[in-house]
Structures are given as C-alpha cells and as structure tokens.
Amino acid sequence: MYATESEPDFPPNKEAPKGAPNILLVLLDDVGFGWSSASGGLVRMPTAEKLAKRGLFYNQFHTTALCSPTRAALLTGRNHHTVATGVIAEMATGYPGYCGIIPKSCATFAELLKHSGYTSAWFGKNHNVPDNQTSAAGPFENWPTYQGFDYFYGFISGETDQFFPSLLRDTTPVEPPKRPEEGYQLQRDLAEECVAWIRKQKSIAPDRPFMAYLSTGAAHAPHQPPLDWRGRNAGRFDMGWDEYRKIVHENQLKLGVIPPGSKLTERPEQIPSWDSQPEEHRKLFARQAENYADFLEHADYEVGNVVDAIEKLGELDNTLILYIIGDNGSSGEGSLVGTPNELMSLNGRQPTMEESIGFMDKWGMPGTSPHYAVGWAWAGDTPFQWTKQVASHFGGTRNAMIVSWPEKIKESGAIRSQFHHCIDVMPTLMEVVGIAEPTEVNGYIQRPIEGTSFAYTFDPVHADAPSTRDKQYFEMLGNRAMYADGWIASCRHGRLPWETSGSSGFDEDTWELYNIEEDFSQAVDLADKHPDKLRYLQDLFMGEAAKYQVLPLDDRFAERLDVTLRPSYFFGRDKVTFYPGMTRLPEGSGPKLVGVPFRLTVPVEIPEGGAEGVVFALGGDAAGFSLFLWEGKARFHYNFFAIRRYDIISTEALGTGKHVIQIDFTPESKTPGCAADVVLSIDGEAVAKGRIDEQIPMRCGTETMDVGMDCVSPVCSDYEKKGLFPFTGQIESVTFEFGEHDAPSGMDRLKLATAMD
C-alpha cells in the first residue's frame, strides 16, 4: 500500500457543541455585599450596574468565607473540604480536608470545557497551588496549565503588591512590563492581557468559544489603586461606618436587592462606633475607605474594558458573563484601626494607631500595604453581621452575583433569590454547554459533583421557583453554619476576624437560629423559640461535616502560616547553598529564614572600581531583609513591615579582589517575633553588629528569595529607583547554615561593641 493509493484522514478538531457560548467569569476579591453600587453601596461600579440592568442579579449567592476555599469550590463544583481546601493554601495541614492539594478525582470546569472544544485562560489570582509547590522545582500538577487552562498570566498566592506583583506567565516568573510611575498597576495589566488573549483567539479560530477567567487581586489588600485614580473618592466617606450602613440599607430596599422589611443588623459590641472615635482617628478611617473605593472602582472599570472588547468583536450577545462580586465578605483582617501593612496583621502583630497615622498621606502608595479598619469591613457587608472568615453569618458568605447572556437571558434587570453556592457554578456551565457529568477524566475516576445547576433561573418562567439547593453546610476556622429548607443554624466561634492568632475551645460555643425566608439579614435569633429545629440543624451539620472531610475542626490562624507544617525540599537540611541565577523562589517553597538562627556566607569577587547591588534578598517593601553593597560597603538591611528598619553596615568599602561576607543572625529565643542580634563579618573578622528589636514573626509575605538581585519590590527603599539592583561583582555562592554558631573571631568583641553602641 502506497500513499498514492490511499486517502489521508486527519483526526477531526474537537468542536464545541453548536451554539455554545463564550464564557467570561469574573471573580473579585474581598468585596462585601454592601460595597457595590449595583447592590446599593456607595462604591461606583458602572460595569456591574450595566450588566445587572441587562441581566440578572442574585441576592442569595454564597461563598465559603475565605478565598482559597471559595476558589477551589468554584473551580471543581465540590465543597472546599472535599477538595482539601478547608483553609487558605498557606495554612494547609496534613488532614484530608486541609492539605491544600486538589485531587485529580475532582477535575476543574476548565478541564471539562477543554474536552468539549473550548480554549480557556486564567488571568490574575491563583490561590490554589499548594504553598510548598510554588517554586521552579514544582511539581506543577496543581498549576493552572495542568488543570485544563491553556494559558495563565497572574500570581500564585493570596495577595500580591499591585505595583510590584509577583507575576507568572504559565509557570515562568516574569517582571512587570512597567513601573508604577509609568502607569503600571496589576488590574490594568490583567485586563490588557485578557483583552489581547480574547482578540487573538477570535482572530485565529473565530468559531471556537473561549472561557476567560478574570480573577482579580482587587479588592484584597494591599489596597493600592493606580496613581492616576487616587483621590476620586475624597470626602465621600466622612459620614463613617455607622451612617454608611444606614444609607446603604435604604438604597438596597429601594433597589429591591433585599426584600421589603429586611432589617439592618446591629453593630457587634466588639466593633467601636464611629462617634466614639477621636477626630484625628476618623480622618484616617475616612482616608482608608476613600482609598479602598478608588481601588475597587478601578477594578470595575477594567472589567468594563474587557466587556467592551468582547462587544467590539461582536461576541457579546453569545457570551455568558458571571460577575461574582467577592470571593467572601469584606475583610476584617485590618485590625480595629486599620493597618499600613496587612502582612504584619496576618503575622499576628497589629499596628498601633500612632503607627498607622504616620502613613496617612501615603496610604495606598508604593511602599505601603494597607488595609482598612474592621468598622469598614462591617459596613461593606451591609445589611449583614460580621465579615470574611465568619462562615456562620452571611456577612462572611453572601456575595452579589450578576449573570448576563443577552442571547438567552431575555429578562433584564431582574432579581433572583434562589439559595445557591459557589459549588453550583461548575454544574451551571456544564448544563449551558451541554456537558454530561463524567465518571473519568484523564484516567482518574471522578468524585460526584456536589453542586447543582442554577441555569433554570435564567428562564423567567422559573423566576420564583424553589431553589434546587435545599441544604448547604458552612465551616471556616471553627465558625460554622447549616442551612436547610429556609432555616440556618449559625455558630460564630471564638477568635474574632481581626485577631489573627490564638485559638479557643469549642465547648463554650453558642448557636443561633434564623428563618431566612422571613429574615433575609439574620437579624432575629429564634434559637430559644425553636430548640428542636436548632438541634436538627446541629446534627445535620455534623453529618455533613463527616461526609465532606470537615473534621477535625481547627480554629488556628497565623500559627498555621509556619512553613515547617508542610513538606519541603528543604526540611531536615542544616545547610543550603544557592547559586547565581536562583531568583523568585517563593518563601513558602524555600527554607525557613524567619525566626531561626542562621549563618549566611557569601564568597564574592569585587572588580576594579568597586561593586554595588544585592547579594541576597528575602521579601520586599512590605517586609524582609537584604544583604547588598552600597557605596562599596556591605550592608544588611532588615525591614520590619516598613514601620521600623535596621541597618548593619561595614565600616570600610570592600576592595578589589575576593572576599567572604558573612552574617550571623541569632534570635534571643524561639518565641516568634522576639529580638535578634546580627553580626556582619568580612573575611572572618566581625566589622559591625546590630540588634533587631522585633522580628517578623512568621513570614515576610508573598514575595521571594533572590540571589544577585532583588526581584519584585525592593526590601530597602534606598535602592528603589535602581530596579532589580543586580550585583555588579561576582557571587560564587550563597550558603545558609542553620542553628547556633560560634561568634566570629579576629576582632576584639569589646572594641566592636564600643564602636557600634
């Protein structure tokens, strides 16, 4: 048989079902129900309003109360504990529901769409890669491009700096294309990348539907609007959080986004009133809300740019847009007074009011990592109680969702009040596209999808139909609830959302009971009137908890940030050597360098004329340390959350030739955040010493370890204008030896102490 005697027969391209829509899934971050103007809030979001007016507004859509868990549930259509994401990735523990590794038995919607002829891309936040698997060594099975997405451009962590983000393209780290003074800001970049990708797909394969997942970093801290968007909300929040809630509650009733008669819940006694605050404090608080509103309004503007680009391509009518305004309620993690550095709060160290006020004029600028006071988080969750983390109450778990699909959804500006959950998004997409639930994907037997489609609500005939979801459990950090048939039992547990460390027992917990068919906002506790109903829901919760891997309950927070709780390529090694070219190693995947004694040894060669630049850096402008040459001198800079900075500097510049720079870092105890002594030595002789009064307790944040430069944002502001500030000499290696070490010899200790004190 010869080719001339045979007919070629190519395998056909995979084609999506006829009429399958494009999909744009937008997920904002840390935005409560009461912020957006589309749901009666005072943050102006015209894109959300426009989509709601030509589509459907869902006022009983629910999340898990925390970001990684919501995102894992959204991606897979299964409950967050089922997919091992009971908490955020950085707090993963070894229990089945909490290990942070989404099992292959729970394929993502992107995987199913790919097998159905779609092309898919993810832009922005990914908070679902295991914290210990984010380095260049992988493994990559849990990265987006190994979970059904053809393309990824964004960051892998809970947050990132908006001006100096830790960006990745697929699995390769990349630096931002511009600097903040040139107009760079992450949401702008993500929208531009998303638009470019959509245009490219439709230029090459116009009949192939796309799925674009735009998962913004906004409005999660750090609250950093673009420099040219600052000040647009000046004076708009001077009324304070108590009055804000009253105004928004009235707006919500007028808009109909909450039912008539819905009550405004009372302020929890743990949150101070606006009027009780001194005038100077209120000025700072108002500034915090203005900055947040600038940030969120810009994010909505960029979503609008993506929607406009789809419309200009003529694709809007057949594009299903799901605009989910928040992956949980507003965040109360900024403390009672707000913080200029949210990473400090997540480390369990809250700022003083004096520390915060010192940053008022530059709040939201590069070099700050701000978060508002918890009073604003409570206000942003109007009309509900509580905030993010509190899975027992709707302030933590109820988020506005808007759905627009002009070709199929003909009822414009309507409200849908069926009770649904983020696990219902995947089965909805499957029904819309025509994908049957698979028993096997890529050779892995699949766990049943636990969500249920809400596509029936697209038809006005079913506008008031009973919800197909008749029960749903909630649990986060010990806060828990059980919904069934219009009733919900709620238990807010122990630690408050702004108390980011510590735990408490479960024996003293008090449960509440609400009939949410009559009480939309959970304002009237009926526990005493219906004890049998409460007992039934408590028992039902325990049954669901056992079924979905919720147990054992664990209420720890900052304590679980410790990287030693998870497997690592570095555990058990008392000596680690890095070489030039090792950059962008995430802290969670690197050796533990915070709160431990170490000796850092770096052989270098200085060229004629001297050298400058970074030898080794951990972290960035929010927190970290850096060893670098400055004016020829060796300098160790320790950045304590940009609130205090410490420098240990050699007395002389390093001359031409080979030298060995050494840092001995010795904490005074094993207590997180304790003081530490630092000795800088050159060629075996101690030349400078210093004391760090207060260490970073747990982690420097979301940035990286770098040899030979300081990637992303600068640890030390002195070299901010120098970009990555690469070392201009030669580095042989960078070696860390962990544990106690003998002090350097070669210089009289008393003499050194006298000279440096």
C-alpha positions, 0 to 999 in steps of 0.5 A, a space after each residue: 500500500 502506497 500513499 498514492 493509493 490511499 486517502 489521508 484522514 486527519 483526526 477531526 478538531 474537537 468542536 464545541 457543541 453548536 451554539 455554545 457560548 463564550 464564557 467570561 467569569 469574573 471573580 473579585 476579591 474581598 468585596 462585601 455585599 454592601 460595597 457595590 453600587 449595583 447592590 446599593 453601596 456607595 462604591 461606583 461600579 458602572 460595569 456591574 450596574 450595566 450588566 445587572 440592568 441587562 441581566 440578572 442579579 442574585 441576592 442569595 449567592 454564597 461563598 465559603 468565607 475565605 478565598 482559597 476555599 471559595 476558589 477551589 469550590 468554584 473551580 471543581 463544583 465540590 465543597 472546599 473540604 472535599 477538595 482539601 481546601 478547608 483553609 487558605 493554601 498557606 495554612 494547609 495541614 496534613 488532614 484530608 480536608 486541609 492539605 491544600 492539594 486538589 485531587 485529580 478525582 475532582 477535575 476543574 470546569 476548565 478541564 471539562 470545557 477543554 474536552 468539549 472544544 473550548 480554549 480557556 485562560 486564567 488571568 490574575 489570582 491563583 490561590 490554589 497551588 499548594 504553598 510548598 509547590 510554588 517554586 521552579 522545582 514544582 511539581 506543577 500538577 496543581 498549576 493552572 496549565 495542568 488543570 485544563 487552562 491553556 494559558 495563565 498570566 497572574 500570581 500564585 498566592 493570596 495577595 500580591 503588591 499591585 505595583 510590584 506583583 509577583 507575576 507568572 506567565 504559565 509557570 515562568 516568573 516574569 517582571 512587570 512590563 512597567 513601573 508604577 510611575 509609568 502607569 503600571 498597576 496589576 488590574 490594568 495589566 490583567 485586563 490588557 492581557 485578557 483583552 489581547 488573549 480574547 482578540 487573538 483567539 477570535 482572530 485565529 479560530 473565530 468559531 471556537 468559544 473561549 472561557 476567560 477567567 478574570 480573577 482579580 487581586 482587587 479588592 484584597 489588600 494591599 489596597 493600592 489603586 493606580 496613581 492616576 485614580 487616587 483621590 476620586 473618592 475624597 470626602 465621600 466617606 466622612 459620614 463613617 461606618 455607622 451612617 454608611 450602613 444606614 444609607 446603604 440599607 435604604 438604597 438596597 430596599 429601594 433597589 429591591 436587592 433585599 426584600 421589603 422589611 429586611 432589617 439592618 443588623 446591629 453593630 457587634 459590641 466588639 466593633 467601636 462606633 464611629 462617634 466614639 472615635 477621636 477626630 484625628 482617628 476618623 480622618 484616617 478611617 475616612 482616608 482608608 475607605 476613600 482609598 479602598 473605593 478608588 481601588 475597587 472602582 478601578 477594578 470595575 472599570 477594567 472589567 468594563 474594558 474587557 466587556 467592551 472588547 468582547 462587544 467590539 468583536 461582536 461576541 457579546 450577545 453569545 457570551 455568558 458573563 458571571 460577575 461574582 462580586 467577592 470571593 467572601 465578605 469584606 475583610 476584617 483582617 485590618 485590625 480595629 484601626 486599620 493597618 499600613 501593612 496587612 502582612 504584619 496583621 496576618 503575622 499576628 502583630 497589629 499596628 498601633 494607631 500612632 503607627 498607622 497615622 504616620 502613613 496617612 498621606 501615603 496610604 495606598 502608595 508604593 511602599 505601603 500595604 494597607 488595609 482598612 479598619 474592621 468598622 469598614 469591613 462591617 459596613 461593606 457587608 451591609 445589611 449583614 453581621 460580621 465579615 470574611 472568615 465568619 462562615 456562620 453569618 452571611 456577612 462572611 458568605 453572601 456575595 452579589 452575583 450578576 449573570 448576563 447572556 443577552 442571547 438567552 437571558 431575555 429578562 433584564 434587570 431582574 432579581 433572583 433569590 434562589 439559595 445557591 453556592 459557589 459549588 453550583 457554578 461548575 454544574 451551571 456551565 456544564 448544563 449551558 454547554 451541554 456537558 454530561 457529568 463524567 465518571 473519568 477524566 484523564 484516567 482518574 475516576 471522578 468524585 460526584 459533583 456536589 453542586 447543582 445547576 442554577 441555569 433554570 433561573 435564567 428562564 423567567 418562567 422559573 423566576 420564583 421557583 424553589 431553589 434546587 439547593 435545599 441544604 448547604 453546610 458552612 465551616 471556616 476556622 471553627 465558625 460554622 453554619 447549616 442551612 436547610 429548607 429556609 432555616 440556618 443554624 449559625 455558630 460564630 466561634 471564638 477568635 474574632 476576624 481581626 485577631 489573627 492568632 490564638 485559638 479557643 475551645 469549642 465547648 463554650 460555643 453558642 448557636 443561633 437560629 434564623 428563618 431566612 425566608 422571613 429574615 433575609 439579614 439574620 437579624 432575629 435569633 429564634 434559637 430559644 423559640 425553636 430548640 428542636 429545629 436548632 438541634 436538627 440543624 446541629 446534627 445535620 451539620 455534623 453529618 455533613 461535616 463527616 461526609 465532606 472531610 470537615 473534621 477535625 475542626 481547627 480554629 488556628 490562624 497565623 500559627 498555621 502560616 509556619 512553613 515547617 507544617 508542610 513538606 519541603 525540599 528543604 526540611 531536615 537540611 542544616 545547610 543550603 547553598 544557592 547559586 547565581 541565577 536562583 531568583 523568585 523562589 517563593 518563601 513558602 517553597 524555600 527554607 525557613 529564614 524567619 525566626 531561626 538562627 542562621 549563618 549566611 556566607 557569601 564568597 564574592 569577587 569585587 572588580 576594579 572600581 568597586 561593586 554595588 547591588 544585592 547579594 541576597 534578598 528575602 521579601 520586599 517593601 512590605 517586609 524582609 531583609 537584604 544583604 547588598 553593597 552600597 557605596 562599596 560597603 556591605 550592608 544588611 538591611 532588615 525591614 520590619 513591615 516598613 514601620 521600623 528598619 535596621 541597618 548593619 553596615 561595614 565600616 570600610 568599602 570592600 576592595 578589589 579582589 575576593 572576599 567572604 561576607 558573612 552574617 550571623 543572625 541569632 534570635 534571643 529565643 524561639 518565641 516568634 517575633 522576639 529580638 535578634 542580634 546580627 553580626 556582619 563579618 568580612 573575611 572572618 573578622 566581625 566589622 559591625 553588629 546590630 540588634 533587631 528589636 522585633 522580628 517578623 514573626 512568621 513570614 515576610 509575605 508573598 514575595 521571594 528569595 533572590 540571589 544577585 538581585 532583588 526581584 519584585 519590590 525592593 526590601 530597602 527603599 534606598 535602592 528603589 529607583 535602581 530596579 532589580 539592583 543586580 550585583 555588579 561583582 561576582 557571587 560564587 555562592 550563597 550558603 545558609 547554615 542553620 542553628 547556633 554558631 560560634 561568634 566570629 573571631 579576629 576582632 576584639 568583641 569589646 572594641 566592636 561593641 564600643 564602636 557600634 553602641 
